[in-house]
Amino acid sequence: MTTIFIVFLLALVAGIIGTMLMMRLAARFGLVDRPDGTRHFHTSPTPRLGGPAVYLAFFTPLFLMLAARDMTLMAETLQRNWNQFTGIFFGGTLALVAGLADDALDLRPFWKMAWQVLVATVAYFSGLTITVISLPFGGVIHFEHF
């Protein structure tokens, strides 16, 4: 329980710091959504660049656990599942790059989909699969292995 709490706090702090930093960078470089009455209905410009803050919040505790790999069962589990971890890391990094490109260049839907297919391919070939989906109001859907 202590490890989970520490991981939560690390992710929370990294997310808060990352969000504050990205908001400043987005404003500085003009990477904001401006209200236009058709697609963007907010009342004031809204910073983009949320992806790096989420990326930082997700991977900071994982890398810190890997640095202290002999101290927790979670770190040992990450090491035992190294292929899946690297798949999540490289897939997440590709998703981050795609999101940054979209924030800066406003990518067309085709290119967004192409990046998503690439990310899913990396995840699949690293051994990640979805075998169970838990439904929010009860029940579980199990997928058979192919």
ZIDA-V425911 format. One record per residue. N is the residue number from 1. RES is the residue in one letter. PSI is psi in degrees with one decimal (* if undefined). Layout:
BEGIN
N&RES&PSI, N&RES&PSI
END
This chain:
BEGIN
1&M&-36.6, 2&T&-41.6, 3&T&-43.6, 4&I&-41.4, 5&F&-42.1, 6&I&-43.3, 7&V&-43.2, 8&F&-47.4, 9&L&-41.1, 10&L&-44.1, 11&A&-40.7, 12&L&-49.2, 13&V&-44.8, 14&A&-38.6, 15&G&-42.1, 16&I&-47.9, 17&I&-44.8, 18&G&-40.7, 19&T&-45.7, 20&M&-42.4, 21&L&-44.9, 22&M&-34.8, 23&M&-41.9, 24&R&-43.8, 25&L&-41.2, 26&A&-43.9, 27&A&-41.0, 28&R&-38.9, 29&F&8.0, 30&G&22.7, 31&L&72.8, 32&V&151.3, 33&D&125.8, 34&R&138.9, 35&P&132.3, 36&D&-1.9, 37&G&-8.4, 38&T&-54.6, 39&R&-32.2, 40&H&107.3, 41&F&4.1, 42&H&163.8, 43&T&-18.1, 44&S&162.6, 45&P&135.9, 46&T&125.5, 47&P&143.4, 48&R&-160.5, 49&L&31.7, 50&G&-26.5, 51&G&-47.1, 52&P&-34.4, 53&A&-41.6, 54&V&-43.6, 55&Y&-48.5, 56&L&-44.5, 57&A&-33.7, 58&F&-46.6, 59&F&-22.1, 60&T&-53.0, 61&P&-33.5, 62&L&-44.9, 63&F&-33.9, 64&L&-35.8, 65&M&-38.7, 66&L&-33.9, 67&A&-30.5, 68&A&47.4, 69&R&-23.2, 70&D&3.9, 71&M&-24.7, 72&T&155.0, 73&L&-34.2, 74&M&-41.2, 75&A&-40.0, 76&E&-38.3, 77&T&-40.5, 78&L&-41.8, 79&Q&-40.9, 80&R&-31.3, 81&N&46.1, 82&W&-40.7, 83&N&-43.9, 84&Q&-39.4, 85&F&-45.8, 86&T&-33.0, 87&G&-42.0, 88&I&-41.6, 89&F&-50.6, 90&F&-37.9, 91&G&-42.6, 92&G&-37.7, 93&T&-41.7, 94&L&-41.2, 95&A&-38.8, 96&L&-45.9, 97&V&-43.2, 98&A&-43.1, 99&G&-41.0, 100&L&-42.5, 101&A&-40.4, 102&D&-41.6, 103&D&-39.3, 104&A&-36.2, 105&L&-6.6, 106&D&66.9, 107&L&150.3, 108&R&155.6, 109&P&-36.7, 110&F&-45.2, 111&W&-33.4, 112&K&-44.7, 113&M&-40.2, 114&A&-43.6, 115&W&-41.7, 116&Q&-38.9, 117&V&-41.3, 118&L&-45.2, 119&V&-45.4, 120&A&-36.5, 121&T&-43.3, 122&V&-45.9, 123&A&-45.1, 124&Y&-47.4, 125&F&-10.5, 126&S&0.1, 127&G&4.6, 128&L&132.0, 129&T&158.3, 130&I&115.7, 131&T&-21.3, 132&V&138.7, 133&I&124.6, 134&S&125.6, 135&L&144.0, 136&P&-29.0, 137&F&29.4, 138&G&150.7, 139&G&160.0, 140&V&141.3, 141&I&123.1, 142&H&136.8, 143&F&138.1, 144&E&149.2, 145&H&143.4, 146&F&*
END
